[in-house]
């Protein structure tokens, strides 16, 4: 085995160790409702994940944030509005047209596409780009799709950890991949960098630098995407946080508690109301009605009776 093979084996062992996850604590109530997330989420939204792996704990430490991973929601394939792109995803990745998908960069896998329900048991947050046009949403999604198959840049992750620690024996810029300016398209990336580059491709701001010129004008400069972390989408003033708690206080169905006068009362106008009894359709109910008719001499399965006053039950 050559040096390349040894290096690949060692990196594989390290990657598997870093990706090892702790078991979820099912004794705790879920913080959010995945069912409601599926209802609320839109294509182009960024999903933040609170991971449970060893590398997630490292990211929490260096970013001081619970959000350790990010993914781009692209929606269902029929929502892409691009027939060649749909056919490519179906043929190359065996995807289903009516299933919701995300694109993410994962350690050990690279940039990949997965169903949204992969994270059904995780603590998630939706970050929605404010005012992003449908056309630019398609461009952002297309950018991410074009990066499928790219490798994961573990060197960038290590350099990012070194850069964010307050103290270091080596200068932060020394032999760091974060500040390299290589021409061409990067073939390796990490989750937040890929998503940040997708939004920057349509000039959508995340956490830009602002400079005030001598003539009182403001110039914005895009932040280096290789320095981006999942928490940047959470902190960005250009992304809305969409919450979907497990117990949603707004979802109380208040219309069920409106002061209706009667469930069978209908009005042509406030002074002209009538009631309509339900038509008997059940066989048992019909037999009972016939028995009652024999005793009383008549029965009406549908009756219309004028109301004596507005809101009075018949």
C-alpha positions in Angstrom: 0.0 0.0 0.0 1.4 3.4 -1.0 1.4 6.7 0.8 -1.8 7.7 -1.0 -3.5 4.5 0.1 -2.4 4.9 3.7 -3.6 8.5 3.8 -6.9 7.5 2.4 -7.3 4.7 4.9 -6.4 7.0 7.8 -8.8 9.7 6.6 -11.6 7.1 6.3 -11.1 6.0 9.9 -11.1 9.6 11.2 -14.2 10.4 9.1 -16.1 7.4 10.5 -15.1 8.4 14.0 -16.2 12.0 13.6 -19.5 11.0 12.0 -20.5 8.6 14.8 -23.7 9.9 16.3 -25.1 9.6 19.8 -28.5 8.1 20.2 -31.4 10.5 20.4 -33.1 10.9 23.7 -36.7 9.8 23.0 -37.7 10.5 26.6 -37.6 14.2 25.8 -40.6 15.9 24.1 -39.7 17.1 20.6 -38.8 20.8 20.3 -40.5 21.1 16.9 -43.0 19.4 14.6 -41.6 17.9 11.5 -45.1 17.5 10.0 -45.6 21.3 10.4 -42.1 21.9 8.9 -43.2 20.0 5.8 -46.2 22.3 5.5 -44.2 25.6 6.1 -41.1 25.0 4.1 -40.5 26.6 0.7 -37.9 25.9 -2.1 -34.8 28.0 -1.4 -35.1 27.8 2.4 -32.0 27.0 4.4 -32.5 24.2 7.0 -30.3 24.4 10.1 -29.7 21.1 11.9 -28.6 20.5 15.5 -26.4 17.5 14.9 -25.5 14.6 17.3 -22.2 13.5 15.8 -18.7 14.0 17.2 -17.9 16.6 14.5 -21.1 18.4 15.4 -19.9 18.8 19.0 -16.7 20.3 17.6 -18.6 22.7 15.4 -20.7 23.7 18.4 -17.6 24.5 20.3 -15.9 26.6 17.7 -19.1 28.5 16.6 -20.7 28.8 20.0 -24.0 27.9 18.3 -26.3 24.8 18.5 -26.6 24.7 14.7 -23.9 22.5 13.4 -25.1 21.7 9.8 -27.1 23.4 7.0 -28.9 22.1 4.0 -30.7 23.7 1.1 -34.3 22.7 0.5 -35.0 22.4 -3.2 -38.6 21.2 -3.0 -40.2 18.5 -5.1 -38.8 17.9 -8.6 -41.9 19.0 -10.4 -41.5 22.4 -8.6 -38.1 23.0 -10.2 -39.7 24.3 -13.5 -36.8 22.9 -15.5 -37.5 19.7 -17.4 -33.9 18.8 -18.4 -32.8 19.3 -14.7 -35.7 17.1 -13.6 -34.8 14.3 -16.0 -31.2 14.5 -14.9 -32.0 14.1 -11.3 -34.4 11.3 -11.9 -32.1 9.3 -14.2 -28.8 9.9 -12.4 -30.0 9.8 -8.7 -33.2 7.7 -8.9 -35.3 10.4 -7.4 -39.1 10.6 -7.2 -41.0 13.5 -8.8 -43.3 14.2 -5.8 -40.9 13.7 -2.9 -39.3 16.8 -1.2 -35.5 16.9 -1.3 -32.5 18.7 0.2 -29.0 19.3 -1.0 -26.1 19.2 1.5 -22.4 18.8 1.8 -21.5 16.0 4.2 -18.2 14.8 5.7 -17.3 11.5 4.1 -19.9 11.9 1.3 -19.4 15.3 -0.3 -22.3 17.2 -1.9 -25.3 14.9 -2.0 -29.1 15.0 -2.3 -31.4 13.3 0.2 -35.1 13.2 1.0 -36.2 15.9 3.5 -37.5 13.2 5.9 -33.9 12.2 6.6 -34.0 14.7 9.4 -37.5 13.9 10.7 -36.2 13.1 14.2 -33.8 16.1 14.5 -34.1 19.6 15.9 -34.4 21.9 12.9 -34.8 25.5 12.0 -36.0 27.1 8.8 -34.1 30.3 7.5 -36.0 31.9 4.6 -34.3 34.5 2.4 -36.5 37.6 2.5 -37.8 38.8 -0.9 -35.9 36.2 -3.0 -37.6 36.2 -6.4 -38.9 32.9 -7.9 -36.3 33.3 -10.8 -33.4 33.7 -8.4 -34.7 30.8 -6.2 -34.4 28.6 -9.3 -30.9 29.9 -9.9 -29.9 29.2 -6.3 -31.3 25.6 -6.5 -29.6 25.1 -9.9 -26.3 26.2 -8.5 -26.6 23.6 -5.7 -27.6 20.9 -8.2 -24.6 21.6 -10.3 -22.3 20.9 -7.3 -23.7 17.5 -6.7 -20.8 15.0 -6.5 -18.2 17.5 -5.3 -16.1 16.3 -2.4 -16.1 17.5 1.2 -13.2 19.8 2.2 -12.1 18.5 5.6 -9.0 20.7 5.3 -11.3 23.7 5.2 -13.2 22.5 8.3 -9.9 22.1 10.2 -8.7 25.5 9.0 -12.0 27.1 10.1 -11.6 25.6 13.6 -8.1 27.0 13.8 -9.3 30.4 12.5 -12.2 30.7 15.0 -10.3 29.7 18.1 -9.1 32.9 19.9 -5.6 31.6 20.5 -3.3 29.6 18.3 0.4 28.7 18.1 0.3 29.4 14.3 -0.8 32.6 12.6 -4.4 32.2 11.4 -3.6 32.9 7.8 -0.5 30.7 7.7 -1.0 27.9 5.2 -4.7 28.3 5.5 -7.2 27.2 2.8 -9.7 29.8 3.9 -7.8 32.7 2.2 -6.7 31.0 -1.0 -7.8 32.5 -4.2 -7.6 29.7 -6.7 -9.1 30.4 -10.1 -11.9 28.2 -11.3 -14.7 26.2 -9.6 -13.9 24.6 -6.3 -14.3 20.9 -6.3 -14.4 20.5 -2.5 -16.6 22.4 -0.1 -18.4 22.3 3.3 -22.1 22.7 3.9 -22.4 26.4 4.6 -19.8 27.4 2.0 -21.8 25.7 -0.8 -25.1 27.3 0.3 -23.4 30.7 0.8 -21.9 30.6 -2.7 -25.3 29.6 -4.1 -26.9 32.8 -2.7 -24.0 34.9 -3.6 -24.3 33.8 -7.2 -27.5 35.9 -7.4 -26.1 38.7 -5.3 -28.3 37.9 -2.3 -26.7 39.1 1.0 -26.1 36.9 4.0 -23.8 38.8 6.3 -22.1 41.3 4.0 -19.6 44.0 5.1 -20.8 47.6 4.8 -18.6 50.5 4.0 -19.5 54.2 4.1 -17.9 56.3 1.5 -16.8 59.9 2.0 -19.8 61.1 0.0 -22.1 59.3 2.5 -22.9 56.3 0.2 -23.0 52.7 1.4 -21.1 50.0 -0.4 -21.7 46.3 0.4 -19.1 43.6 0.1 -19.8 39.9 0.1 -18.3 37.9 2.9 -15.7 35.2 2.1 -18.0 32.1 1.8 -15.3 29.9 3.1 -15.6 31.6 6.5 -19.4 30.9 6.7 -20.9 28.7 9.3 -24.5 27.5 9.8 -25.1 30.2 12.5 -24.6 32.9 9.9 -28.0 32.1 8.3 -29.5 32.3 11.8 -27.9 35.7 12.5 -28.4 37.2 9.1 -31.0 40.1 9.0 -31.8 39.1 5.4 -33.2 35.7 6.4 -36.5 35.2 8.3 -36.7 32.5 11.0 -39.7 30.4 10.4 -40.8 28.6 13.6 -43.0 25.6 13.8 -43.2 24.5 17.5 -44.6 21.1 18.5 -47.3 22.9 20.4 -48.3 25.7 18.1 -50.2 28.4 20.1 -51.5 30.0 16.9 -53.1 26.8 15.7 -56.1 26.8 18.0 -58.9 26.6 15.3 -60.6 29.7 16.7 -63.2 29.5 14.0 -64.7 26.5 15.8 -65.5 28.7 18.8 -67.3 31.5 16.9 -70.7 32.3 18.4 -72.8 30.7 15.7 -76.6 30.9 16.5 -77.3 27.5 15.0 -75.5 24.9 12.9 -78.6 24.6 10.7 -79.6 28.3 10.4 -79.3 30.0 7.1 -80.2 33.6 6.3 -81.0 35.4 3.0 -80.7 38.6 5.0 -80.8 39.4 8.8 -84.6 39.4 8.8 -85.2 36.4 6.6 -83.7 33.2 8.1 -84.7 29.5 7.9 -83.5 26.2 9.2 -82.9 22.9 7.3 -82.7 19.6 9.0 -80.3 17.0 7.6 -81.7 14.5 5.1 -81.9 11.0 6.5 -79.6 8.8 4.5 -78.7 6.1 6.9 -80.9 3.0 6.6 -81.4 2.6 10.3 -82.4 6.2 10.6 -84.8 5.7 7.7 -86.5 2.7 9.4 -86.9 4.7 12.6 -88.5 7.5 10.6 -91.0 5.1 9.0 -91.9 3.7 12.4 -92.5 7.2 13.7 -94.5 8.0 10.6 -96.9 5.1 11.3 -97.5 6.4 14.7 -97.9 10.1 13.9 -99.4 9.7 10.4 -96.7 11.8 8.7 -93.0 12.6 8.6 -90.8 14.9 6.7 -87.2 14.1 6.2 -86.4 17.6 4.9 -88.3 20.5 6.4 -88.0 24.3 6.0 -89.4 26.3 8.8 -89.2 30.1 9.0 -87.3 31.4 12.1 -89.4 33.5 14.4 -86.4 35.7 15.1 -82.8 36.1 14.1 -80.6 33.5 15.7 -83.5 31.4 17.1 -83.2 27.6 16.9 -86.1 25.6 15.4 
